Amino acid sequence: MLNDFVNQFWPATIDGLAFGSIYALIALGYTMVYGVLRLINFAHSEVFMIGTFGAMFVPFALGVSEPLTGLALVGVILLMIVAGTLASAGTAVALEQIAYRPLRKRGASRLAALISAIGASIFLQELFALLVIPNVFNRPEKGRIQMGLPRLMEKSELFSIFGHSVRVDQVLVIVAAVGMMIALDALVNRTKIGRGIRATAQNPEAAVLMGVDINKIVRMTFLIGGGMAGVAGALYLISYENTYYYIGFLFGIKAFTAAVLGGIGNLRGALVGGVALGLVENYGAIFAGSDWKHVISFSILVLVLMFRPTGILGESLQQARA
């Protein structure tokens, strides 16, 4: 068994970093909304799902049927990322306006918001299964099947580590995800919008007295978090070339696990938690088998909640200096 771990260490590490990067991008939406509103947005999983379909629409509409190269490939990938980002960000803002803002105005409990999130999640799943996928993507089976994407690029070896190949799509996912997270960290810590987000998270009443528009800040929080999920959806689709209407369920729970593991409410914690989760579940699969990957992930969630509920980094937006 130890020999298996040694032999599969590098492939598992690269796969873990790729999956962990996707988990981290999705986790950013959970951690931002929780940091500002103290709300677990369980409909965020469907925001990611819609991002995958938004990205899929680009090659579907362009009629891509074979691998691309050069500027054509770069253009299609950029369009997919933009489409996925717009679809997810728009969905997240609509969720805030329809499912959460009326409850906030009425002073409803967090339990009411949680129930609203679950209802919105189920609604979006069924909407895509029964209406969007059959009509937009011409699938008469009402979308209840896995949709495959024609291969966009040749998944050739870019370089090797100790004799183990690293594919170009894996590097693309990791580099793009890290770049987006660095940009988000800079936005939150160095811009006026970022100061407003941190001020609202730390003390909403004082932020209002200082002239911060709370509704605008909440809307921007959902917009940014949804956009990150859209980027994750596009990167997942580019690398793994499939999606389905309930894909957000599993990825959403794992991203939530990553957010809790890193320290929910902490942006850098989402990165640490996502990468750690991706690596641990891949390493664990070497010993226990791939069928146990989900068990490993959810066991981590239980253990973190039991022994270190503040996560690895612990600090949240509420505790960060504005």
Secondary structure, DSSP 8 states (H G I E B T S, - for coil): -HHHHHHHHHHHHHHHHHHHHHHHHHHHHHHHHHHHH----TTHHHHHHHHHHHHHHHHHHHT--S---HHHHHHHHHHHHHHHHHHHHHHHHHHIIIIIHHHHHTT--HHHHHHHHHHHHHHHHHHIIIIIHHHHS--TTTT-S-EE----S---EEEEETTEEEEHHHHHHHHHHHHHHHHHHHHHHHSHHHHHHHHHHH-HHHHHHTT--HHHHHHHHHHHHHHHHHHHHHHHHHHH-EE-TTHHHHHHHHHHHHHHHH-TT-HHHHHHHHHHHHHHHHHHHHHH-GGGHHHHHHHHHHHHHHH-TTTTT---TTTS--
